[in-house]
Amino acid sequence: MRIAIVKLSALGDIIHAMVALQFIKQHAPTIEIDWIVEERFAGILQHNPDISRILTINLKALKKNKWGIFQEIKKIRGYSKHNYDLVIDAQGLIKSAITARLLGKKVAGFDAKSIREKAASWFYDVKVACPYHENTIDRNALVLSKPLGFDITSNEILSKKPFLYNDTPNPQLDEFFPKNRNNIVFVIGSTWESRNYPIEKFVNIAQNLSGSCLTLWGNGQERAKADWMAKQCANIKVLPKLDLNDLKTVVGKADLVIGNDTGPTHIAWALNRPSITIFGPTPTSRVYQTEINKVIKSDSTVNPYKLNRADYSIKDIDEREIIELANTLLPNLTD
């Protein structure tokens, strides 16, 4: 059997869907799985042994070049020549549903009551029901397993094997990870400013933890923030610009990741590395909490059906709460 999974973006959403791959292969070891993804996120999927092909599209570029739609349609129709027995749209958007329909004759996805863009369900032959407010990881597991005739349980997900893989690590990264010290990675950016924990509080956390604190950044604005943090605290080092391969390497080396609700923080969960995810205007139902993967949420109430970008309550979270939790997760080492 050959299937295609359509999960185009974003980084964290792709990660939360990828957990299903190992269980699909356990259920049907001979199944071939292709994954259709936005080009800029393909690196997170690379080297995964459960994926046969990573097929990229570039719908984001259509915002600047509307005529590029014809090239993308041609590309997707070319992918359809792989003759998929089933295409599963795990995204639930109109653009992903159209992509899935162009790929194959039999398409599965969420029903109209389970997604924000209800019209997407018109394109599906097999429809899966799961309330939109349910845990994001459980939703992904359900839509990717139910059409194949089996279920993935919460206990299986809690016992998952790490499922992100990287190519030969960049040896230059080794110098940022001193031996016999805790290495803590800060994730200070996200797609919304209201999802970002104040950098002043990250500095205070670094000053109160034993170890080396390494700061990730993804754009010029985040780099400026990281540089400012490093000037305030000698315990903070700024990492170089990382591609997705290097990002997986860095998180895989970390003793603890502390960061906002965003893709790089969720990589820690995927790699079974300790983490603290800080939530403000987004629901904690996006993640699984485990013995080593914890969340801290602001006091605001979140409506998962209509997120409030003006909710800056994350800034009110007391950093002492994060410091206390971090000390329970870090190995007991001395500098």
Contacts in CASP RR format, 6 or more apart in sequence:
PFRMAT RR
TARGET T0000
AUTHOR 0000-0000-0000
METHOD contacts of the structure
MODEL  1
MRIAIVKLSALGDIIHAMVALQFIKQHAPTIEIDWIVEERFAGILQHNPD
ISRILTINLKALKKNKWGIFQEIKKIRGYSKHNYDLVIDAQGLIKSAITA
RLLGKKVAGFDAKSIREKAASWFYDVKVACPYHENTIDRNALVLSKPLGF
DITSNEILSKKPFLYNDTPNPQLDEFFPKNRNNIVFVIGSTWESRNYPIE
KFVNIAQNLSGSCLTLWGNGQERAKADWMAKQCANIKVLPKLDLNDLKTV
VGKADLVIGNDTGPTHIAWALNRPSITIFGPTPTSRVYQTEINKVIKSDS
TVNPYKLNRADYSIKDIDEREIIELANTLLPNLTD
1 28 0 8 1.000
1 30 0 8 1.000
1 31 0 8 1.000
1 32 0 8 1.000
1 85 0 8 1.000
1 86 0 8 1.000
2 31 0 8 1.000
2 32 0 8 1.000
2 34 0 8 1.000
2 52 0 8 1.000
2 82 0 8 1.000
2 83 0 8 1.000
2 84 0 8 1.000
2 85 0 8 1.000
3 31 0 8 1.000
3 32 0 8 1.000
3 33 0 8 1.000
3 34 0 8 1.000
3 84 0 8 1.000
3 85 0 8 1.000
3 86 0 8 1.000
3 87 0 8 1.000
3 88 0 8 1.000
3 148 0 8 1.000
4 33 0 8 1.000
4 34 0 8 1.000
4 35 0 8 1.000
4 36 0 8 1.000
4 55 0 8 1.000
4 79 0 8 1.000
4 82 0 8 1.000
4 84 0 8 1.000
4 86 0 8 1.000
4 87 0 8 1.000
4 88 0 8 1.000
4 100 0 8 1.000
4 103 0 8 1.000
4 104 0 8 1.000
5 17 0 8 1.000
5 33 0 8 1.000
5 34 0 8 1.000
5 35 0 8 1.000
5 36 0 8 1.000
5 87 0 8 1.000
5 88 0 8 1.000
5 90 0 8 1.000
5 144 0 8 1.000
6 36 0 8 1.000
6 87 0 8 1.000
6 88 0 8 1.000
6 89 0 8 1.000
6 90 0 8 1.000
6 91 0 8 1.000
6 96 0 8 1.000
6 99 0 8 1.000
6 100 0 8 1.000
6 103 0 8 1.000
7 13 0 8 1.000
7 14 0 8 1.000
7 17 0 8 1.000
7 35 0 8 1.000
7 36 0 8 1.000
7 37 0 8 1.000
7 90 0 8 1.000
7 91 0 8 1.000
7 96 0 8 1.000
7 140 0 8 1.000
8 36 0 8 1.000
8 37 0 8 1.000
8 38 0 8 1.000
8 41 0 8 1.000
8 57 0 8 1.000
8 59 0 8 1.000
8 91 0 8 1.000
8 93 0 8 1.000
8 95 0 8 1.000
8 96 0 8 1.000
8 99 0 8 1.000
9 37 0 8 1.000
9 38 0 8 1.000
9 41 0 8 1.000
9 60 0 8 1.000
9 91 0 8 1.000
10 41 0 8 1.000
10 191 0 8 1.000
10 263 0 8 1.000
11 41 0 8 1.000
11 44 0 8 1.000
11 262 0 8 1.000
11 263 0 8 1.000
11 264 0 8 1.000
11 266 0 8 1.000
12 262 0 8 1.000
12 263 0 8 1.000
12 266 0 8 1.000
13 91 0 8 1.000
13 136 0 8 1.000
13 140 0 8 1.000
14 37 0 8 1.000
14 41 0 8 1.000
14 44 0 8 1.000
14 45 0 8 1.000
15 44 0 8 1.000
15 164 0 8 1.000
15 263 0 8 1.000
15 266 0 8 1.000
15 267 0 8 1.000
15 269 0 8 1.000
15 270 0 8 1.000
16 136 0 8 1.000
16 137 0 8 1.000
16 140 0 8 1.000
16 266 0 8 1.000
16 286 0 8 1.000
17 90 0 8 1.000
17 140 0 8 1.000
17 144 0 8 1.000
18 44 0 8 1.000
18 45 0 8 1.000
18 48 0 8 1.000
18 163 0 8 1.000
18 164 0 8 1.000
18 270 0 8 1.000
19 137 0 8 1.000
19 140 0 8 1.000
19 141 0 8 1.000
19 157 0 8 1.000
19 160 0 8 1.000
19 163 0 8 1.000
19 270 0 8 1.000
20 140 0 8 1.000
20 141 0 8 1.000
20 144 0 8 1.000
20 145 0 8 1.000
20 152 0 8 1.000
21 33 0 8 1.000
21 48 0 8 1.000
21 50 0 8 1.000
21 51 0 8 1.000
21 163 0 8 1.000
22 50 0 8 1.000
22 160 0 8 1.000
22 161 0 8 1.000
22 163 0 8 1.000
23 141 0 8 1.000
23 145 0 8 1.000
23 152 0 8 1.000
23 156 0 8 1.000
24 31 0 8 1.000
24 33 0 8 1.000
24 50 0 8 1.000
24 144 0 8 1.000
24 145 0 8 1.000
24 148 0 8 1.000
25 31 0 8 1.000
25 33 0 8 1.000
25 50 0 8 1.000
27 145 0 8 1.000
27 148 0 8 1.000
27 150 0 8 1.000
28 148 0 8 1.000
31 148 0 8 1.000
32 52 0 8 1.000
33 50 0 8 1.000
33 51 0 8 1.000
33 52 0 8 1.000
34 51 0 8 1.000
34 52 0 8 1.000
34 53 0 8 1.000
34 54 0 8 1.000
34 55 0 8 1.000
34 79 0 8 1.000
34 82 0 8 1.000
34 84 0 8 1.000
35 45 0 8 1.000
35 51 0 8 1.000
35 53 0 8 1.000
35 54 0 8 1.000
35 55 0 8 1.000
36 55 0 8 1.000
36 56 0 8 1.000
36 57 0 8 1.000
36 76 0 8 1.000
36 79 0 8 1.000
36 99 0 8 1.000
36 103 0 8 1.000
37 45 0 8 1.000
37 54 0 8 1.000
37 55 0 8 1.000
37 56 0 8 1.000
37 57 0 8 1.000
38 56 0 8 1.000
38 57 0 8 1.000
38 58 0 8 1.000
38 59 0 8 1.000
38 60 0 8 1.000
39 56 0 8 1.000
39 57 0 8 1.000
39 58 0 8 1.000
40 60 0 8 1.000
41 244 0 8 1.000
42 54 0 8 1.000
42 56 0 8 1.000
43 54 0 8 1.000
43 243 0 8 1.000
43 244 0 8 1.000
43 245 0 8 1.000
44 164 0 8 1.000
44 244 0 8 1.000
44 248 0 8 1.000
44 267 0 8 1.000
45 51 0 8 1.000
45 54 0 8 1.000
46 54 0 8 1.000
46 165 0 8 1.000
46 166 0 8 1.000
46 167 0 8 1.000
46 244 0 8 1.000
46 245 0 8 1.000
47 165 0 8 1.000
47 166 0 8 1.000
47 167 0 8 1.000
48 163 0 8 1.000
48 164 0 8 1.000
48 165 0 8 1.000
49 165 0 8 1.000
50 163 0 8 1.000
53 82 0 8 1.000
55 79 0 8 1.000
57 72 0 8 1.000
57 75 0 8 1.000
57 76 0 8 1.000
57 99 0 8 1.000
58 72 0 8 1.000
59 72 0 8 1.000
59 95 0 8 1.000
59 99 0 8 1.000
61 68 0 8 1.000
62 68 0 8 1.000
62 69 0 8 1.000
62 72 0 8 1.000
73 102 0 8 1.000
76 99 0 8 1.000
76 102 0 8 1.000
76 103 0 8 1.000
77 102 0 8 1.000
79 103 0 8 1.000
80 102 0 8 1.000
80 103 0 8 1.000
80 104 0 8 1.000
84 103 0 8 1.000
84 104 0 8 1.000
84 106 0 8 1.000
85 106 0 8 1.000
86 106 0 8 1.000
86 107 0 8 1.000
86 108 0 8 1.000
86 126 0 8 1.000
86 147 0 8 1.000
86 148 0 8 1.000
87 100 0 8 1.000
87 101 0 8 1.000
87 103 0 8 1.000
87 104 0 8 1.000
87 106 0 8 1.000
87 107 0 8 1.000
87 108 0 8 1.000
88 100 0 8 1.000
88 107 0 8 1.000
88 108 0 8 1.000
88 109 0 8 1.000
88 143 0 8 1.000
88 144 0 8 1.000
88 147 0 8 1.000
89 96 0 8 1.000
89 97 0 8 1.000
89 99 0 8 1.000
89 100 0 8 1.000
89 107 0 8 1.000
89 108 0 8 1.000
89 109 0 8 1.000
89 110 0 8 1.000
89 120 0 8 1.000
89 123 0 8 1.000
89 124 0 8 1.000
89 143 0 8 1.000
90 96 0 8 1.000
90 109 0 8 1.000
90 140 0 8 1.000
90 143 0 8 1.000
90 144 0 8 1.000
91 97 0 8 1.000
92 109 0 8 1.000
92 110 0 8 1.000
92 115 0 8 1.000
92 116 0 8 1.000
92 117 0 8 1.000
92 120 0 8 1.000
92 121 0 8 1.000
93 115 0 8 1.000
93 116 0 8 1.000
93 117 0 8 1.000
93 120 0 8 1.000
94 117 0 8 1.000
94 119 0 8 1.000
94 120 0 8 1.000
96 120 0 8 1.000
97 107 0 8 1.000
97 109 0 8 1.000
97 117 0 8 1.000
97 119 0 8 1.000
97 120 0 8 1.000
97 121 0 8 1.000
97 122 0 8 1.000
97 123 0 8 1.000
97 124 0 8 1.000
98 123 0 8 1.000
100 107 0 8 1.000
100 109 0 8 1.000
100 123 0 8 1.000
100 124 0 8 1.000
101 107 0 8 1.000
101 123 0 8 1.000
106 125 0 8 1.000
106 126 0 8 1.000
107 123 0 8 1.000
107 124 0 8 1.000
107 125 0 8 1.000
107 126 0 8 1.000
108 124 0 8 1.000
108 125 0 8 1.000
108 126 0 8 1.000
108 127 0 8 1.000
108 128 0 8 1.000
108 143 0 8 1.000
108 146 0 8 1.000
108 147 0 8 1.000
109 120 0 8 1.000
109 121 0 8 1.000
109 124 0 8 1.000
109 126 0 8 1.000
109 127 0 8 1.000
109 128 0 8 1.000
109 143 0 8 1.000
109 147 0 8 1.000
110 120 0 8 1.000
110 121 0 8 1.000
110 124 0 8 1.000
110 127 0 8 1.000
110 128 0 8 1.000
110 129 0 8 1.000
110 130 0 8 1.000
110 139 0 8 1.000
110 143 0 8 1.000
111 121 0 8 1.000
111 124 0 8 1.000
111 127 0 8 1.000
111 128 0 8 1.000
111 129 0 8 1.000
112 118 0 8 1.000
112 119 0 8 1.000
112 121 0 8 1.000
112 127 0 8 1.000
113 129 0 8 1.000
113 131 0 8 1.000
114 121 0 8 1.000
114 128 0 8 1.000
114 129 0 8 1.000
114 130 0 8 1.000
114 131 0 8 1.000
114 132 0 8 1.000
114 139 0 8 1.000
115 121 0 8 1.000
115 132 0 8 1.000
116 132 0 8 1.000
116 305 0 8 1.000
121 127 0 8 1.000
126 147 0 8 1.000
128 142 0 8 1.000
128 143 0 8 1.000
128 146 0 8 1.000
128 147 0 8 1.000
130 138 0 8 1.000
130 139 0 8 1.000
130 142 0 8 1.000
130 143 0 8 1.000
132 139 0 8 1.000
132 304 0 8 1.000
132 305 0 8 1.000
133 283 0 8 1.000
133 285 0 8 1.000
133 304 0 8 1.000
133 305 0 8 1.000
134 285 0 8 1.000
135 285 0 8 1.000
135 286 0 8 1.000
135 287 0 8 1.000
135 288 0 8 1.000
136 285 0 8 1.000
136 286 0 8 1.000
136 287 0 8 1.000
137 157 0 8 1.000
137 286 0 8 1.000
137 287 0 8 1.000
137 288 0 8 1.000
138 154 0 8 1.000
138 157 0 8 1.000
141 152 0 8 1.000
141 157 0 8 1.000
142 151 0 8 1.000
142 152 0 8 1.000
144 152 0 8 1.000
145 151 0 8 1.000
145 152 0 8 1.000
157 288 0 8 1.000
158 288 0 8 1.000
158 290 0 8 1.000
160 272 0 8 1.000
161 272 0 8 1.000
162 270 0 8 1.000
162 271 0 8 1.000
162 272 0 8 1.000
163 270 0 8 1.000
164 248 0 8 1.000
164 267 0 8 1.000
164 270 0 8 1.000
164 271 0 8 1.000
165 248 0 8 1.000
166 245 0 8 1.000
166 246 0 8 1.000
166 248 0 8 1.000
166 249 0 8 1.000
167 245 0 8 1.000
169 246 0 8 1.000
169 249 0 8 1.000
170 245 0 8 1.000
170 246 0 8 1.000
170 249 0 8 1.000
172 240 0 8 1.000
173 239 0 8 1.000
173 246 0 8 1.000
173 249 0 8 1.000
173 250 0 8 1.000
173 253 0 8 1.000
176 183 0 8 1.000
176 212 0 8 1.000
176 214 0 8 1.000
176 237 0 8 1.000
176 239 0 8 1.000
176 250 0 8 1.000
177 183 0 8 1.000
177 212 0 8 1.000
177 253 0 8 1.000
178 212 0 8 1.000
180 333 0 8 1.000
180 334 0 8 1.000
180 335 0 8 1.000
181 210 0 8 1.000
181 211 0 8 1.000
181 212 0 8 1.000
181 333 0 8 1.000
181 335 0 8 1.000
182 209 0 8 1.000
182 210 0 8 1.000
182 211 0 8 1.000
182 212 0 8 1.000
182 255 0 8 1.000
182 256 0 8 1.000
182 330 0 8 1.000
182 331 0 8 1.000
182 333 0 8 1.000
183 211 0 8 1.000
183 212 0 8 1.000
183 214 0 8 1.000
183 253 0 8 1.000
183 254 0 8 1.000
183 255 0 8 1.000
183 256 0 8 1.000
184 206 0 8 1.000
184 209 0 8 1.000
184 211 0 8 1.000
184 212 0 8 1.000
184 213 0 8 1.000
184 214 0 8 1.000
184 254 0 8 1.000
184 255 0 8 1.000
184 256 0 8 1.000
184 257 0 8 1.000
184 258 0 8 1.000
184 326 0 8 1.000
184 330 0 8 1.000
185 213 0 8 1.000
185 214 0 8 1.000
185 215 0 8 1.000
185 216 0 8 1.000
185 250 0 8 1.000
185 251 0 8 1.000
185 254 0 8 1.000
185 256 0 8 1.000
185 257 0 8 1.000
185 258 0 8 1.000
185 268 0 8 1.000
186 202 0 8 1.000
186 205 0 8 1.000
186 206 0 8 1.000
186 213 0 8 1.000
186 214 0 8 1.000
186 215 0 8 1.000
186 216 0 8 1.000
186 229 0 8 1.000
186 236 0 8 1.000
186 258 0 8 1.000
186 259 0 8 1.000
187 216 0 8 1.000
187 257 0 8 1.000
187 258 0 8 1.000
187 259 0 8 1.000
187 260 0 8 1.000
187 262 0 8 1.000
187 263 0 8 1.000
187 264 0 8 1.000
187 265 0 8 1.000
188 196 0 8 1.000
188 197 0 8 1.000
188 199 0 8 1.000
188 202 0 8 1.000
188 215 0 8 1.000
188 216 0 8 1.000
188 217 0 8 1.000
188 222 0 8 1.000
188 225 0 8 1.000
188 226 0 8 1.000
188 229 0 8 1.000
188 259 0 8 1.000
188 260 0 8 1.000
189 195 0 8 1.000
189 196 0 8 1.000
189 216 0 8 1.000
189 217 0 8 1.000
189 218 0 8 1.000
189 222 0 8 1.000
189 225 0 8 1.000
189 260 0 8 1.000
189 262 0 8 1.000
190 196 0 8 1.000
190 260 0 8 1.000
190 261 0 8 1.000
190 262 0 8 1.000
191 262 0 8 1.000
192 281 0 8 1.000
192 309 0 8 1.000
194 280 0 8 1.000
194 281 0 8 1.000
194 309 0 8 1.000
194 310 0 8 1.000
194 311 0 8 1.000
194 312 0 8 1.000
194 314 0 8 1.000
195 260 0 8 1.000
195 261 0 8 1.000
195 262 0 8 1.000
195 280 0 8 1.000
195 281 0 8 1.000
195 282 0 8 1.000
195 314 0 8 1.000
196 260 0 8 1.000
196 314 0 8 1.000
197 259 0 8 1.000
197 260 0 8 1.000
197 278 0 8 1.000
197 314 0 8 1.000
197 315 0 8 1.000
197 317 0 8 1.000
198 315 0 8 1.000
199 225 0 8 1.000
199 228 0 8 1.000
199 229 0 8 1.000
201 315 0 8 1.000
201 317 0 8 1.000
201 319 0 8 1.000
201 322 0 8 1.000
202 215 0 8 1.000
202 229 0 8 1.000
202 258 0 8 1.000
202 319 0 8 1.000
203 229 0 8 1.000
203 232 0 8 1.000
203 233 0 8 1.000
203 236 0 8 1.000
204 319 0 8 1.000
204 323 0 8 1.000
205 213 0 8 1.000
205 258 0 8 1.000
205 319 0 8 1.000
205 322 0 8 1.000
205 323 0 8 1.000
205 326 0 8 1.000
206 213 0 8 1.000
206 229 0 8 1.000
206 233 0 8 1.000
206 235 0 8 1.000
206 236 0 8 1.000
207 233 0 8 1.000
207 235 0 8 1.000
208 319 0 8 1.000
208 323 0 8 1.000
209 235 0 8 1.000
209 323 0 8 1.000
209 326 0 8 1.000
209 327 0 8 1.000
209 330 0 8 1.000
210 330 0 8 1.000
210 333 0 8 1.000
210 334 0 8 1.000
210 335 0 8 1.000
211 235 0 8 1.000
211 333 0 8 1.000
211 335 0 8 1.000
212 235 0 8 1.000
212 237 0 8 1.000
213 233 0 8 1.000
213 235 0 8 1.000
213 236 0 8 1.000
213 237 0 8 1.000
214 236 0 8 1.000
214 237 0 8 1.000
214 238 0 8 1.000
214 239 0 8 1.000
214 250 0 8 1.000
214 254 0 8 1.000
215 226 0 8 1.000
215 229 0 8 1.000
215 230 0 8 1.000
215 236 0 8 1.000
215 237 0 8 1.000
215 238 0 8 1.000
215 239 0 8 1.000
216 222 0 8 1.000
216 226 0 8 1.000
216 239 0 8 1.000
216 242 0 8 1.000
216 247 0 8 1.000
216 250 0 8 1.000
216 264 0 8 1.000
217 223 0 8 1.000
217 225 0 8 1.000
217 226 0 8 1.000
217 238 0 8 1.000
217 239 0 8 1.000
217 241 0 8 1.000
218 241 0 8 1.000
218 242 0 8 1.000
223 238 0 8 1.000
226 236 0 8 1.000
226 238 0 8 1.000
226 239 0 8 1.000
227 238 0 8 1.000
229 236 0 8 1.000
229 238 0 8 1.000
230 236 0 8 1.000
230 237 0 8 1.000
230 238 0 8 1.000
239 250 0 8 1.000
242 250 0 8 1.000
247 264 0 8 1.000
247 267 0 8 1.000
248 267 0 8 1.000
248 271 0 8 1.000
251 257 0 8 1.000
251 264 0 8 1.000
251 267 0 8 1.000
251 268 0 8 1.000
251 271 0 8 1.000
251 273 0 8 1.000
252 267 0 8 1.000
252 268 0 8 1.000
252 271 0 8 1.000
252 273 0 8 1.000
254 268 0 8 1.000
254 273 0 8 1.000
254 274 0 8 1.000
255 273 0 8 1.000
255 274 0 8 1.000
255 330 0 8 1.000
255 331 0 8 1.000
256 273 0 8 1.000
256 274 0 8 1.000
256 275 0 8 1.000
256 276 0 8 1.000
256 326 0 8 1.000
256 329 0 8 1.000
256 330 0 8 1.000
257 264 0 8 1.000
257 265 0 8 1.000
257 267 0 8 1.000
257 268 0 8 1.000
257 273 0 8 1.000
257 274 0 8 1.000
257 275 0 8 1.000
257 276 0 8 1.000
258 275 0 8 1.000
258 276 0 8 1.000
258 278 0 8 1.000
258 322 0 8 1.000
258 326 0 8 1.000
259 265 0 8 1.000
259 275 0 8 1.000
259 276 0 8 1.000
259 277 0 8 1.000
259 278 0 8 1.000
260 277 0 8 1.000
260 278 0 8 1.000
260 314 0 8 1.000
261 277 0 8 1.000
261 278 0 8 1.000
261 279 0 8 1.000
261 280 0 8 1.000
261 282 0 8 1.000
261 286 0 8 1.000
261 287 0 8 1.000
265 275 0 8 1.000
265 277 0 8 1.000
266 277 0 8 1.000
266 287 0 8 1.000
268 274 0 8 1.000
268 275 0 8 1.000
268 293 0 8 1.000
269 275 0 8 1.000
269 287 0 8 1.000
269 288 0 8 1.000
269 290 0 8 1.000
269 293 0 8 1.000
272 292 0 8 1.000
273 292 0 8 1.000
274 292 0 8 1.000
274 293 0 8 1.000
274 329 0 8 1.000
274 330 0 8 1.000
275 292 0 8 1.000
275 293 0 8 1.000
275 294 0 8 1.000
276 294 0 8 1.000
276 295 0 8 1.000
276 296 0 8 1.000
276 322 0 8 1.000
276 325 0 8 1.000
276 326 0 8 1.000
276 329 0 8 1.000
277 287 0 8 1.000
277 293 0 8 1.000
277 294 0 8 1.000
277 295 0 8 1.000
277 296 0 8 1.000
278 295 0 8 1.000
278 296 0 8 1.000
278 314 0 8 1.000
278 317 0 8 1.000
278 322 0 8 1.000
279 295 0 8 1.000
279 296 0 8 1.000
279 297 0 8 1.000
279 298 0 8 1.000
279 314 0 8 1.000
280 297 0 8 1.000
280 298 0 8 1.000
280 300 0 8 1.000
280 302 0 8 1.000
280 311 0 8 1.000
280 313 0 8 1.000
280 314 0 8 1.000
280 317 0 8 1.000
281 300 0 8 1.000
281 302 0 8 1.000
281 307 0 8 1.000
281 308 0 8 1.000
281 309 0 8 1.000
281 310 0 8 1.000
281 311 0 8 1.000
281 312 0 8 1.000
281 313 0 8 1.000
281 314 0 8 1.000
282 302 0 8 1.000
282 307 0 8 1.000
283 302 0 8 1.000
283 304 0 8 1.000
284 295 0 8 1.000
284 297 0 8 1.000
285 304 0 8 1.000
287 293 0 8 1.000
287 295 0 8 1.000
289 295 0 8 1.000
292 329 0 8 1.000
294 325 0 8 1.000
294 329 0 8 1.000
296 317 0 8 1.000
296 321 0 8 1.000
296 322 0 8 1.000
296 325 0 8 1.000
297 317 0 8 1.000
298 313 0 8 1.000
298 314 0 8 1.000
298 316 0 8 1.000
298 317 0 8 1.000
299 313 0 8 1.000
299 316 0 8 1.000
300 308 0 8 1.000
300 311 0 8 1.000
300 313 0 8 1.000
302 308 0 8 1.000
302 311 0 8 1.000
END
